[in-house]
Amino acid sequence: MKKSSFLTALFSLLISSIYTPLYSQDEKIKQEIIAKFKISDGTKNGEDITPYLLGQNAYLVIYKDQATKTICMANFWGKNDSQSYGSIYSMEEKHIKADSENYEADQFFFQWSYTNTYDNKKGTAKVQLLKVYKPQGIYFKMTIIPENLDVLVYKGYMEGTLDLTVYNK
């Protein structure tokens, strides 16, 4: 009996150590990052919050949830290990051609249905995202207006392509 219970415990330990990492990897696969926005400057209601954002290692991502096939956005605060996340919808896009005074750009307008991990509040925000194609890379400016009518403006550079046309199907 002792040998049998030992083998059962060992087998359970081996199985859990094999399947737990696979489950974790599957969880990572469920989110396909489309674009990452590295914040280098920000304001809240016109007040500079850049030092706080940089201290938090804050950034934004737009991703596709593989399980639901929806496009989502998240606002991560690395130091606090918190985020606001949720699906985006009612997207409109406007392309701006380059001219002698301006770089080529894309402008997106959408609604963001979010949940905060730090206080469990839920809401909907209006979002405007401007992508400017500069020789050094892609500059972004994102304005978020949640239900409390705060005006959050984040600026920085973008990683990824943010070609959402392939996800509108």
N, C-alpha and C positions, 0 to 999 in steps of 0.2 A: 504494500500500500504506500509506503513512504516513497519508493522509487517511482511509482505511478504518479503521485501528486507532485513530485519534483519535476518529472518530465512534462506534466500538464502545465505547470507554472512556467517552465522554461519555454515550452512551445508558445504559450500565450505572450510571453515577453518578446520572443522572436517575431511573432506575427505582428504585434503592436509596433515594434520598432521598424518593421518593413512597411506597413501600411500607413503609419502616421506621416512620414515624409511624402509619400505619394499623394495623400490627401491634401497636404499643404501645397504641393506643386499644382494640384488640380485647382485649388483656390486661386492661385496666382494666374492661371491660364484663363480664368473667367473674366478677367479685365484686360482688354487690349488698349494700351495707351496710344492715342492718336497724336496728341501734342502735349508738351510740358512747357509751362510758362514760368521762367525763373524771374522772380520779382526783385527789382533793384531800387524801386522807388514807390511810395504809396502815400495816400492821404485818406482821411476819414472826415467827412464834412468840411473839407478844406484844410484840416490840420495835418501837418506832416507826421506820419507814423513810420517813416522809413527806418529809423534805428530799431524800433520794436519788430518790424517785419524781418529785418536782417538778422536780429538776435534770435528770432524764432525759426530761422531758415524756412520761411514761408514760400510756398509755390502753389501754382494751380495746374490742374491737368484736365484734359478732356479725353474721355475714354469710352470704349464700347463695352457694355456689359454683355458678355458672351451668352449668359443664361437667358436674358430677356431680349437680347438683340437691340437694346436701346442705347442711345448716346447719352452720356452722363458727364458731369463736371464735379470736381472736388477741389476744395481750398484747404491745403494741408498746412499745419503749424507744427513743424518738426520738434521743437524743444518741448512743447506741451503735449506732444503726441495726440493731437486732436484734429478734427476736420469737420467741414461742412460738405455734404455730398448729396447727389441726387440727379435725377434725369433732367434733360433739357428738351424743350419742345417749342413749336411755333417758330422755327428758325427761318429767318430771311437773310439773304446775302446780297451784297452790292459790291461789284468790282469797280475799282477806280483805276483808270489808265494813267500811266506815267505821262508827264508833260514837262515842259522846261522848268517848272517851279516845284513839282511834286514827284515823289517816287510812286511806283505802282503800289496799290494797296487793296485790301479786301476788308469789308465791314460786315459784321454779323450782328443780328439783333435776335434775341431769343428769351424765353422764359426759363427759369431754373427752379425746379421744385426741390428744395433742400431739407436736409435733416442735420442738426448739429450734434456731434458726439459729446461735446462738453456740457450741454444743458438739455439735450433731447428735444429742443424746440424745432418745429417744422414750419416751413413757410414757402412762399414763392417770391422770386426776385426777378426784376427786369435786368437784362444784361446786354451791354453793347461791347463788342470786341472789335478793335481796329488792329489789323496786321499790316505793317509797312515793310516792303521789300527793299532793304538798303544793301549796298555792296558788302557791308560788314556782317550782315545777317538779317534776321527777321525781328524787327522791333514790334512790341505789342503795347496796347493800352486797353485795359478792361475796366469798364465802369459797371458796378453792381449796385442796384437800388433794391434792398429788401423791403418787406412790408412796413417796417418802422420808419421808412423814408430816409435812412442814413444813406449818404453817397460815398461809396468806397471806390477809389480809383487806384489801380495797380498798373505799374509800367515796368518794362524790362525787355527781355529777349525770349524768343521762342525756340524750342527744340521740336523737331517733327515737321510734318507738312500741313496738317489740318485740312486735308482734302475731304470734306464731309459729303461730297456728291456721291461717293461710293456707298455711303451709309443711308442715303435717303430712299432706298429701295424697300 
